[in-house]
Amino acid sequence: RFAAGLRSLGLAASEDSPIFPLILGDPDSARRVAAQLRERGLLVKPIRPPTVPAGTSRLRFALCSAHSEAHLDAALAALRSVL
């Protein structure tokens, strides 16, 4: 469901893993979007160099079985509002 929602936003998403990276490119964008999502109640970590190569800063969404469909829908709505 989350992968399909990301794809509906025009974002790349695979269903191979419960971890969904959203590559934003620069570290400032990753920090800014993570902060905006935090304000909306989501804990999404920005991953920046040196953890990832320069130019590939990203957000890391890590899903688990405790996340309900309502949680996923809320996360997608929050993401839609900040991108």
Backbone as a printed PyTorch tensor [residue, N CA C, xyz], in Angstrom:
tensor([[[ 0.8210, -1.2040,  0.0000],
         [ 0.0000,  0.0000,  0.0000],
         [ 0.8630,  1.2660,  0.0000]],

        [[ 1.8950,  1.2820,  0.8300],
         [ 2.7490,  2.4620,  0.8920],
         [ 3.5070,  2.6420, -0.4220]],

        [[ 4.0410,  1.5460, -0.9580],
         [ 4.7690,  1.6260, -2.2310],
         [ 3.8580,  2.1490, -3.3330]],

        [[ 2.6320,  1.6540, -3.3860],
         [ 1.6840,  2.1290, -4.4040],
         [ 1.3830,  3.6060, -4.2060]],

        [[ 1.2660,  4.0370, -2.9580],
         [ 1.0220,  5.4470, -2.6760],
         [ 2.1820,  6.3280, -3.0990]],

        [[ 3.4030,  5.8560, -2.8630],
         [ 4.5720,  6.6160, -3.3180],
         [ 4.5830,  6.7230, -4.8360]],

        [[ 4.2830,  5.6190, -5.4980],
         [ 4.2520,  5.6500, -6.9690],
         [ 3.1690,  6.5910, -7.4740]],

        [[ 2.0430,  6.6790, -6.7660],
         [ 0.9750,  7.5960, -7.1890],
         [ 1.4110,  9.0550, -7.0650]],

        [[ 2.4350,  9.3030, -6.2400],
         [ 3.0000, 10.6450, -6.1040],
         [ 4.1210, 10.8790, -7.1170]],

        [[ 4.3490,  9.8970, -7.9740],
         [ 5.4050, 10.0190, -8.9740],
         [ 6.7830,  9.6830, -8.4460]],

        [[ 6.8320,  8.9600, -7.3270],
         [ 8.1060,  8.6110, -6.6970],
         [ 8.4200,  7.1410, -6.9380]],

        [[ 9.6820,  6.8250, -7.0280],
         [10.1020,  5.4370, -7.2110],
         [ 9.9050,  4.6790, -5.9040]],

        [[ 9.3820,  3.4750, -6.0080],
         [ 9.1930,  2.6500, -4.8130],
         [ 9.1670,  1.1840, -5.2030]],

        [[ 9.8790,  0.3940, -4.4370],
         [ 9.9090, -1.0440, -4.6270],
         [ 9.1740, -1.6930, -3.4630]],

        [[ 8.6530, -2.8770, -3.6860],
         [ 7.9560, -3.5960, -2.6170],
         [ 8.8210, -4.7070, -2.0430]],

        [[10.1320, -4.6390, -2.2770],
         [11.0440, -5.6900, -1.8340],
         [11.4210, -5.5960, -0.3660]],

        [[11.1560, -4.4640,  0.2710],
         [11.6500, -4.2230,  1.6240],
         [10.6820, -3.3140,  2.3770]],

        [[10.6670, -3.4050,  3.7070],
         [ 9.8540, -2.4710,  4.4900],
         [10.5300, -1.1080,  4.6620]],

        [[11.7110, -0.9470,  4.0800],
         [12.4300,  0.3290,  4.1440],
         [12.3190,  1.0130,  2.7910]],

        [[11.8300,  2.2470,  2.8260],
         [11.5960,  3.0030,  1.5980],
         [12.4560,  4.2620,  1.6100]],

        [[13.4970,  4.3130,  0.7700],
         [14.2860,  5.5370,  0.6640],
         [13.6310,  6.5060, -0.3200]],

        [[13.5860,  7.7480,  0.0450],
         [13.0920,  8.7980, -0.8510],
         [14.2660,  9.7420, -1.0930]],

        [[14.9090,  9.6010, -2.2400],
         [16.1080, 10.3810, -2.5430],
         [15.7110, 11.7950, -2.9390]],

        [[16.2390, 12.7540, -2.1770],
         [15.9480, 14.1690, -2.4230],
         [17.1480, 14.9050, -3.0040]],

        [[18.3320, 14.3340, -2.8760],
         [19.5230, 14.9470, -3.4580],
         [20.3910, 15.6630, -2.4530]],

        [[20.0200, 16.8730, -2.1020],
         [20.9020, 17.6540, -1.2270],
         [20.5080, 17.5240,  0.2480]],

        [[21.4910, 17.6460,  1.1470],
         [21.2450, 17.4720,  2.5810],
         [20.2310, 18.4590,  3.1540]],

        [[20.2440, 19.6960,  2.6760],
         [19.3110, 20.6930,  3.2040],
         [17.8650, 20.3070,  2.9140]],

        [[17.6040, 19.8050,  1.7230],
         [16.2450, 19.3670,  1.3800],
         [15.8210, 18.2040,  2.2660]],

        [[16.7200, 17.2630,  2.4820],
         [16.3970, 16.1120,  3.3270],
         [16.0680, 16.5600,  4.7470]],

        [[16.8770, 17.4610,  5.3030],
         [16.6050, 17.9620,  6.6640],
         [15.2930, 18.7400,  6.7130]],

        [[15.0600, 19.5860,  5.7140],
         [13.8570, 20.4250,  5.7040],
         [12.5930, 19.5710,  5.6150]],

        [[12.5730, 18.6280,  4.6890],
         [11.3810, 17.7920,  4.5210],
         [11.1740, 16.9090,  5.7530]],

        [[12.2480, 16.3680,  6.3270],
         [12.1190, 15.5640,  7.5500],
         [11.5190, 16.3940,  8.6770]],

        [[11.9500, 17.6500,  8.8110],
         [11.4050, 18.5330,  9.8540],
         [ 9.9280, 18.8240,  9.6050]],

        [[ 9.5600, 19.0470,  8.3590],
         [ 8.1510, 19.3090,  8.0380],
         [ 7.2940, 18.0800,  8.3290]],

        [[ 7.8080, 16.9050,  8.0490],
         [ 7.0620, 15.6830,  8.3510],
         [ 6.9670, 15.4720,  9.8580]],

        [[ 8.0350, 15.8000, 10.5850],
         [ 8.0140, 15.6890, 12.0500],
         [ 6.9210, 16.5770, 12.6330]],

        [[ 6.7620, 17.7870, 12.0800],
         [ 5.7010, 18.6940, 12.5300],
         [ 4.3190, 18.0980, 12.3000]],

        [[ 4.2190, 17.1750, 11.3660],
         [ 2.9480, 16.5130, 11.0560],
         [ 2.8280, 15.1570, 11.7540]],

        [[ 3.7450, 14.8830, 12.6790],
         [ 3.6550, 13.6850, 13.5010],
         [ 4.3770, 12.4630, 12.9810]],

        [[ 5.2310, 12.6210, 11.9670],
         [ 5.9500, 11.4730, 11.4130],
         [ 7.4180, 11.5280, 11.8000]],

        [[ 7.9560, 10.3940, 12.1950],
         [ 9.3810, 10.2970, 12.4840],
         [10.0460,  9.6820, 11.2640]],

        [[10.6470, 10.5260, 10.4550],
         [11.3510, 10.1050,  9.2430],
         [12.7490, 10.6930,  9.3300]],

        [[13.7380,  9.8410,  9.2230],
         [15.1210, 10.2860,  9.3820],
         [15.7230, 10.7430,  8.0570]],

        [[16.3890, 11.9120,  8.0690],
         [17.1570, 12.3090,  6.8850],
         [18.5110, 11.5890,  6.9110]],

        [[18.8770, 11.0010,  5.8050],
         [20.1600, 10.3050,  5.6850],
         [21.0310, 11.1290,  4.7340]],

        [[22.1800, 11.5600,  5.2330],
         [23.0280, 12.4970,  4.4820],
         [24.4670, 11.9840,  4.4420]],

        [[25.3000, 12.6040,  3.5840],
         [26.7150, 12.2380,  3.5870],
         [27.3050, 12.4700,  4.9800]],

        [[28.2110, 11.6620,  5.4370],
         [28.9320, 10.6370,  4.6880],
         [28.2630,  9.2690,  4.6850]],

        [[27.0660,  9.1580,  5.2640],
         [26.3800,  7.8670,  5.2800],
         [26.0150,  7.4180,  3.8740]],

        [[25.6260,  8.3550,  3.0290],
         [25.3160,  8.0730,  1.6230],
         [26.1890,  8.9860,  0.7630]],

        [[26.3770,  8.6390, -0.5080],
         [27.2030,  9.4900, -1.3740],
         [26.6180, 10.8970, -1.5280]],

        [[27.4980, 11.8670, -1.7380],
         [27.0640, 13.2450, -1.9930],
         [26.0730, 13.2540, -3.1530]],

        [[25.0480, 14.0820, -3.0130],
         [24.0340, 14.1970, -4.0550],
         [22.9280, 13.1720, -3.9640]],

        [[22.9760, 12.2930, -2.9400],
         [21.9320, 11.2730, -2.7950],
         [21.2880, 11.3080, -1.4100]],

        [[21.2960, 12.4640, -0.7590],
         [20.6290, 12.5740,  0.5470],
         [19.1820, 12.1440,  0.3920]],

        [[18.6700, 11.5270,  1.4280],
         [17.3460, 10.9170,  1.3180],
         [16.6220, 10.8960,  2.6530]],

        [[15.3540, 10.5850,  2.5790],
         [14.5620, 10.2800,  3.7610],
         [14.4480,  8.7680,  3.8260]],

        [[14.3920,  8.2490,  5.0330],
         [14.2780,  6.8060,  5.2090],
         [12.9910,  6.5090,  5.9620]],

        [[12.0460,  5.9150,  5.2560],
         [10.7980,  5.4620,  5.8560],
         [10.9800,  3.9890,  6.2010]],

        [[10.8040,  3.6220,  7.4610],
         [10.9300,  2.2340,  7.8960],
         [ 9.5740,  1.7880,  8.4440]],

        [[ 8.9340,  0.8910,  7.7260],
         [ 7.6070,  0.4180,  8.1180],
         [ 7.7160, -0.8830,  8.9020]],

        [[ 6.6960, -1.1350,  9.7230],
         [ 6.6300, -2.3930, 10.4610],
         [ 5.1740, -2.8270, 10.5750]],

        [[ 4.9710, -4.0110, 11.1140],
         [ 3.6210, -4.5710, 11.1910],
         [ 2.7070, -3.7730, 12.1160]],

        [[ 3.2550, -2.9270, 12.9650],
         [ 2.4300, -2.1000, 13.8520],
         [ 1.7750, -0.9340, 13.1190]],

        [[ 2.2410, -0.6260, 11.9160],
         [ 1.6500,  0.4700, 11.1430],
         [ 0.3620, -0.0060, 10.4740]],

        [[-0.7150,  0.6930, 10.7590],
         [-2.0130,  0.3560, 10.1660],
         [-2.1520,  1.0250,  8.8050]],

        [[-3.1960,  0.6540,  8.0840],
         [-3.4740,  1.3190,  6.8100],
         [-3.7100,  2.8030,  7.0320]],

        [[-4.3350,  3.1570,  8.1510],
         [-4.5620,  4.5740,  8.4700],
         [-3.2320,  5.3020,  8.6680]],

        [[-2.2670,  4.6350,  9.3160],
         [-0.9370,  5.2380,  9.4770],
         [-0.2930,  5.4950,  8.1170]],

        [[-0.3760,  4.5020,  7.2390],
         [ 0.2370,  4.6360,  5.9120],
         [-0.4270,  5.7510,  5.1210]],

        [[-1.7490,  5.8080,  5.1850],
         [-2.4750,  6.8680,  4.4720],
         [-2.1100,  8.2470,  5.0170]],

        [[-1.9830,  8.3500,  6.3370],
         [-1.6080,  9.6320,  6.9470],
         [-0.1900, 10.0300,  6.5390]],

        [[ 0.7130,  9.0650,  6.4930],
         [ 2.0870,  9.3550,  6.0740],
         [ 2.1210,  9.8340,  4.6320]],

        [[ 1.3600,  9.1900,  3.7720],
         [ 1.3170,  9.6010,  2.3630],
         [ 0.7020, 10.9890,  2.2140]],

        [[-0.3350, 11.2720,  2.9840],
         [-0.9590, 12.6030,  2.9220],
         [ 0.0210, 13.6750,  3.3920]],

        [[ 0.7550, 13.3870,  4.4630],
         [ 1.7440, 14.3500,  4.9580],
         [ 2.8430, 14.5560,  3.9260]],

        [[ 3.2930, 13.4790,  3.3270],
         [ 4.3300, 13.5820,  2.3080],
         [ 3.8360, 14.3980,  1.1160]],

        [[ 2.6270, 14.1400,  0.7080],
         [ 2.0250, 14.8930, -0.4060],
         [ 1.9960, 16.3900, -0.0860]],

        [[ 1.7340, 16.7360,  1.1580],
         [ 1.6050, 18.1520,  1.5290],
         [ 2.9410, 18.8890,  1.5820]],

        [[ 4.0470, 18.1620,  1.7410],
         [ 5.3450, 18.8370,  1.8680],
         [ 6.2060, 18.7630,  0.6120]],

        [[ 5.8320, 17.9260, -0.3220],
         [ 6.6350, 17.8260, -1.5530],
         [ 6.1370, 18.7610, -2.6240]]])
